[in-house]
Amino acid sequence: MTREEAFEFLDRTAQGIAEMFGASCETLVHDMGNPRHPILSIYNGQVSGREVGSTLDILGSDKLLDANA
């Protein structure tokens, strides 16, 4: 599976979960290969105010995680 195929699968899964659980369920796909973990896709982003490209975590922080975390 290529990176693009994996992203398409994860994106469809995130969209399906958001649709299944409604507007108060935010789902997203992060780029875990990037230390800042930017959001690649997001559904119901109004829940937290995050958007594609955002590096904010659910608490609104954009601090890098501890390398051991």
Secondary structure, DSSP 4 states (H G I P E B T S, - for coil): --HHHHHHHHHHHHHHHHHHH-TT--EEEE-TTSTT--EEEEESGGGTT--TT----TTS--PPPPTT-
